[in-house]
Amino acid sequence: MRLALYQPDIPPNTGAMLRLAACFDVSVDIIEPCGFPFSDRDLRRAGMDYIEHVDLKRHESWDAFQADRGTGRLVLLTTRASKPYTEHRFADDDILLVGRETAGVPEDVHAAADARLIVPMTPHTRSINVAMASAIVLGEALRQIDRFPRPQAQDA
């Protein structure tokens, strides 16, 4: 299971998703260009020291990511989908892809996805923050494939 961020443009969201990935032991692909310098202070603040624990791979473009992604299914989280994430059967090698906060993904990226999923919301709302949507769907995906990290026993 991997999390892929398509041209992220808000540093705190990217930092939060990197922190999420570190906590769940999930690899991350950043598909550039980013809308901010990757060393941005806001990114570091949101990701804290967790960023050091992420298996992170940066790709210079969508084409570079496609050439390097392997055989895992590309599962796009999008408000343009009709299938709720709760109706999808996730696989261990799936790649969860989120788009830019301000623009989503272009049509060619949308078309390249093996599955397009939505997080159901009330009708009067537009979208959930990409970091929150990632956490919701990643949690379900890891539950389905039994890949949550196992907590270490604590002495009482």
C-alpha positions, 0 to 999 in steps of 0.5 A, a space after each residue: 500500500 502506497 500513498 501518492 500525492 499529485 503535485 501537492 500545493 499546500 505544505 501543511 496538508 503534505 506534511 500531515 500526509 507524510 506524518 500519516 504515512 510514517 505512523 501507518 508505515 506506508 510509502 509515499 510518492 510525491 509527483 512533482 512539481 509541488 506548489 511550494 519548495 519541498 523544504 518549506 517551513 510549513 511542511 516541516 512544521 506539519 510533518 514534524 520529525 515524522 518525515 524522517 521515518 517515511 519511505 518517500 520517493 519523489 518523481 519529477 513528473 506524472 510520466 516519471 511516476 507512471 514509468 516507475 510505479 510498478 504493477 499496483 492498481 492506481 486508486 484515485 480519490 476524487 469528488 468526480 467519482 460515484 463509487 464510495 470508498 467503502 464499496 471498494 476491495 483494496 489490495 496490498 499493492 494499491 496506490 492511493 492517489 490524491 490530487 492537488 488541493 486547488 485543482 484535483 488531477 487533470 483528465 489524463 491522470 483521472 483516466 489512468 486510474 484503475 479505480 476512482 473513489 469518493 468519500 461520501 459527504 452531505 450534499 451541501 459540501 464540496 470536498 474534504 481536505 485531501 489529508 483528511 480524505 487520505 486518512 479516512 480511505 487509508 484507514 479502511 484500506 489498511 483494515 481490509 488488508 490487515 496491515 495496521 501496525 501492531 501496537 507494542 505491549 505497554 507495561 502497566 
